[in-house]
Amino acid sequence: MSLTATDKILKDPDFQTLTSRRSRFAWLLAGIMLTVFYGFILVVAFVPDLLATKVAPGATLSIGWPIGAAIIILSWVLTAIYVRRANSEFEALNNKILENAK
């Protein structure tokens, strides 16, 4: 009985490596983002005066705005990190798996 390409891919040890590495890395980045975001929400809910602190004496800008902006920028940075690793390490492993399946 001949194996189909799908069967070859699923049995390939590199495929198992790829899925475990990619999944572990994605969960790590998601955990970082969720921790930061929900930490910010908890501060808003339970210690709002902390975020109402002015950036400088006499300033109108509170510290909450730059922190909120930093959270948005962090999401972009984490996305860029994932894309960079996906396009290098994960893509190379994916191509090797596809070559072995032929």
DRENPA-3360 file (N, C-alpha, C; in nm, 2 decimals, always signed):
BEGIN
1 = MSLTATDK = +0.08/-0.12/+0.00/+0.00/+0.00/+0.00/+0.09/+0.12/+0.00 ~ +0.06/+0.21/-0.09/+0.14/+0.34/-0.10/+0.09/+0.45/-0.01 ~ +0.18/+0.52/+0.05/+0.14/+0.63/+0.13/+0.11/+0.75/+0.05 ~ +0.01/+0.83/+0.08/-0.02/+0.95/+0.02/+0.07/+1.06/+0.07 ~ +0.07/+1.17/+0.01/+0.16/+1.28/+0.05/+0.12/+1.33/+0.19 ~ -0.01/+1.33/+0.22/-0.06/+1.37/+0.35/-0.01/+1.27/+0.46 ~ -0.02/+1.14/+0.43/+0.03/+1.04/+0.53/+0.18/+1.05/+0.55 ~ +0.26/+1.08/+0.44/+0.40/+1.10/+0.46/+0.43/+1.22/+0.55;
9 = ILKDPDFQ = +0.36/+1.33/+0.52/+0.38/+1.45/+0.60/+0.35/+1.42/+0.75 ~ +0.23/+1.36/+0.77/+0.19/+1.34/+0.91/+0.29/+1.25/+0.99 ~ +0.35/+1.15/+0.92/+0.45/+1.06/+0.98/+0.59/+1.11/+0.99 ~ +0.62/+1.22/+0.92/+0.75/+1.28/+0.92/+0.79/+1.34/+1.06 ~ +0.90/+1.30/+1.11/+0.94/+1.35/+1.24/+0.96/+1.50/+1.24 ~ +1.00/+1.56/+1.13/+1.02/+1.70/+1.11/+0.89/+1.77/+1.12 ~ +0.78/+1.71/+1.08/+0.65/+1.77/+1.09/+0.61/+1.78/+1.24 ~ +0.64/+1.68/+1.31/+0.61/+1.68/+1.46/+0.69/+1.79/+1.53;
17 = TLTSRRSR = +0.82/+1.80/+1.48/+0.90/+1.91/+1.54/+0.85/+2.05/+1.50 ~ +0.81/+2.07/+1.38/+0.75/+2.19/+1.33/+0.63/+2.23/+1.41 ~ +0.53/+2.14/+1.42/+0.41/+2.17/+1.49/+0.43/+2.20/+1.64 ~ +0.52/+2.13/+1.70/+0.55/+2.15/+1.85/+0.62/+2.28/+1.87 ~ +0.72/+2.31/+1.79/+0.79/+2.44/+1.80/+0.70/+2.56/+1.77 ~ +0.63/+2.55/+1.66/+0.54/+2.66/+1.62/+0.44/+2.68/+1.73 ~ +0.38/+2.58/+1.78/+0.27/+2.59/+1.88/+0.32/+2.65/+2.01 ~ +0.44/+2.60/+2.05/+0.50/+2.64/+2.18/+0.53/+2.79/+2.17;
25 = FAWLLAGI = +0.59/+2.83/+2.05/+0.63/+2.97/+2.03/+0.51/+3.06/+2.03 ~ +0.40/+3.02/+1.96/+0.28/+3.10/+1.95/+0.21/+3.11/+2.09 ~ +0.21/+3.01/+2.16/+0.15/+3.02/+2.30/+0.24/+3.11/+2.39 ~ +0.37/+3.11/+2.37/+0.45/+3.19/+2.45/+0.42/+3.34/+2.42 ~ +0.42/+3.38/+2.29/+0.39/+3.51/+2.26/+0.24/+3.55/+2.30 ~ +0.15/+3.46/+2.28/+0.01/+3.49/+2.32/+0.00/+3.51/+2.47 ~ +0.08/+3.43/+2.55/+0.08/+3.44/+2.69/+0.14/+3.58/+2.74 ~ +0.24/+3.62/+2.67/+0.30/+3.75/+2.70/+0.20/+3.86/+2.68;
33 = MLTVFYGF = +0.13/+3.86/+2.56/+0.04/+3.96/+2.52/-0.08/+3.96/+2.62 ~ -0.13/+3.84/+2.65/-0.25/+3.84/+2.74/-0.21/+3.88/+2.88 ~ -0.10/+3.85/+2.93/-0.05/+3.89/+3.06/-0.04/+4.05/+3.07 ~ +0.02/+4.10/+2.97/+0.03/+4.25/+2.97/-0.10/+4.32/+2.95 ~ -0.18/+4.27/+2.86/-0.31/+4.33/+2.84/-0.40/+4.32/+2.96 ~ -0.42/+4.20/+3.01/-0.51/+4.19/+3.13/-0.45/+4.25/+3.26 ~ -0.32/+4.26/+3.26/-0.25/+4.33/+3.37/-0.29/+4.48/+3.37 ~ -0.29/+4.53/+3.25/-0.34/+4.67/+3.23/-0.48/+4.69/+3.27;
41 = ILVVAFVP = -0.57/+4.60/+3.23/-0.71/+4.60/+3.26/-0.73/+4.59/+3.41 ~ -0.65/+4.51/+3.48/-0.66/+4.49/+3.62/-0.62/+4.62/+3.69 ~ -0.52/+4.69/+3.64/-0.48/+4.82/+3.70/-0.59/+4.92/+3.68 ~ -0.65/+4.92/+3.56/-0.76/+5.02/+3.53/-0.87/+4.99/+3.63 ~ -0.90/+4.86/+3.66/-1.02/+4.83/+3.74/-0.99/+4.85/+3.89 ~ -0.87/+4.82/+3.94/-0.85/+4.82/+4.08/-0.76/+4.94/+4.13 ~ -0.68/+4.99/+4.05/-0.59/+5.10/+4.09/-0.59/+5.22/+3.98 ~ -0.71/+5.27/+3.95/-0.71/+5.37/+3.85/-0.63/+5.50/+3.87;
49 = DLLATKVA = -0.61/+5.53/+4.00/-0.54/+5.65/+4.03/-0.39/+5.64/+3.99 ~ -0.34/+5.52/+3.98/-0.20/+5.50/+3.93/-0.19/+5.54/+3.79 ~ -0.29/+5.51/+3.70/-0.28/+5.55/+3.56/-0.32/+5.70/+3.54 ~ -0.38/+5.75/+3.64/-0.42/+5.90/+3.63/-0.31/+5.99/+3.67 ~ -0.20/+5.93/+3.72/-0.08/+6.01/+3.75/-0.03/+6.09/+3.63 ~ +0.00/+6.21/+3.65/+0.05/+6.30/+3.54/+0.19/+6.26/+3.50 ~ +0.22/+6.28/+3.38/+0.36/+6.24/+3.33/+0.46/+6.34/+3.39 ~ +0.43/+6.46/+3.41/+0.51/+6.56/+3.47/+0.42/+6.66/+3.55;
57 = PGATLSIG = +0.48/+6.73/+3.64/+0.40/+6.83/+3.72/+0.34/+6.93/+3.62 ~ +0.22/+6.96/+3.63/+0.15/+7.06/+3.54/+0.11/+7.01/+3.41 ~ +0.15/+6.89/+3.37/+0.12/+6.83/+3.24/-0.03/+6.78/+3.24 ~ -0.09/+6.78/+3.12/-0.22/+6.73/+3.11/-0.23/+6.58/+3.07 ~ -0.12/+6.53/+3.03/-0.11/+6.39/+2.99/-0.09/+6.30/+3.11 ~ -0.18/+6.20/+3.12/-0.16/+6.11/+3.23/-0.07/+5.99/+3.18 ~ -0.02/+5.91/+3.27/+0.07/+5.81/+3.24/+0.00/+5.69/+3.17 ~ -0.13/+5.69/+3.18/-0.21/+5.58/+3.12/-0.20/+5.58/+2.97;
65 = WPIGAAII = -0.20/+5.69/+2.91/-0.19/+5.70/+2.76/-0.06/+5.64/+2.70 ~ +0.05/+5.68/+2.75/+0.18/+5.61/+2.70/+0.18/+5.46/+2.73 ~ +0.13/+5.42/+2.84/+0.13/+5.28/+2.87/+0.03/+5.21/+2.77 ~ -0.08/+5.26/+2.75/-0.18/+5.20/+2.65/-0.11/+5.20/+2.51 ~ -0.04/+5.30/+2.47/+0.03/+5.31/+2.34/+0.14/+5.20/+2.34 ~ +0.21/+5.18/+2.45/+0.31/+5.08/+2.45/+0.26/+4.94/+2.44 ~ +0.14/+4.92/+2.49/+0.08/+4.79/+2.48/+0.04/+4.76/+2.33 ~ -0.01/+4.86/+2.26/-0.04/+4.85/+2.12/+0.09/+4.82/+2.04;
73 = ILSWVLTA = +0.20/+4.89/+2.07/+0.33/+4.88/+2.00/+0.38/+4.74/+2.04 ~ +0.37/+4.69/+2.16/+0.41/+4.56/+2.20/+0.34/+4.45/+2.11 ~ +0.21/+4.47/+2.08/+0.15/+4.37/+2.00/+0.21/+4.37/+1.86 ~ +0.24/+4.48/+1.80/+0.31/+4.49/+1.67/+0.44/+4.42/+1.68 ~ +0.52/+4.45/+1.78/+0.65/+4.39/+1.80/+0.64/+4.24/+1.81 ~ +0.55/+4.19/+1.89/+0.54/+4.04/+1.90/+0.49/+3.98/+1.77 ~ +0.41/+4.05/+1.69/+0.37/+4.00/+1.56/+0.49/+3.99/+1.47 ~ +0.57/+4.10/+1.47/+0.69/+4.10/+1.38/+0.79/+3.99/+1.42;
81 = IYVRRANS = +0.80/+3.96/+1.55/+0.89/+3.86/+1.60/+0.84/+3.72/+1.54 ~ +0.71/+3.70/+1.55/+0.65/+3.57/+1.50/+0.67/+3.56/+1.35 ~ +0.64/+3.67/+1.28/+0.66/+3.66/+1.13/+0.80/+3.64/+1.09 ~ +0.90/+3.70/+1.16/+1.04/+3.68/+1.13/+1.08/+3.53/+1.15 ~ +1.04/+3.48/+1.26/+1.07/+3.34/+1.29/+1.00/+3.24/+1.20 ~ +0.87/+3.28/+1.17/+0.80/+3.19/+1.07/+0.86/+3.19/+0.93 ~ +0.91/+3.31/+0.89/+0.96/+3.32/+0.76/+1.11/+3.26/+0.75 ~ +1.17/+3.24/+0.86/+1.30/+3.18/+0.86/+1.30/+3.03/+0.90;
89 = EFEALNNK = +1.29/+3.01/+1.03/+1.30/+2.87/+1.08/+1.19/+2.79/+1.04 ~ +1.06/+2.83/+1.06/+0.95/+2.75/+1.03/+0.93/+2.72/+0.88 ~ +0.96/+2.82/+0.80/+0.95/+2.81/+0.66/+1.05/+2.71/+0.60 ~ +1.17/+2.71/+0.65/+1.27/+2.62/+0.61/+1.24/+2.48/+0.65 ~ +1.18/+2.46/+0.77/+1.14/+2.33/+0.81/+1.02/+2.28/+0.73 ~ +0.93/+2.37/+0.70/+0.82/+2.34/+0.61/+0.86/+2.29/+0.47 ~ +0.95/+2.36/+0.42/+1.00/+2.32/+0.28/+1.07/+2.19/+0.28 ~ +1.14/+2.16/+0.39/+1.21/+2.03/+0.41/+1.11/+1.92/+0.42;
97 = ILENAK = +1.00/+1.94/+0.49/+0.89/+1.84/+0.50/+0.82/+1.82/+0.37 ~ +0.80/+1.92/+0.29/+0.74/+1.91/+0.16/+0.83/+1.83/+0.06 ~ +0.96/+1.86/+0.07/+1.05/+1.78/-0.02/+1.05/+1.64/+0.02 ~ +1.05/+1.60/+0.14/+1.04/+1.46/+0.19/+0.92/+1.39/+0.15 ~ +0.81/+1.47/+0.13/+0.68/+1.41/+0.10/+0.66/+1.37/-0.05 ~ +0.75/+1.42/-0.13/+0.74/+1.40/-0.28/+0.78/+1.26/-0.31;
% end
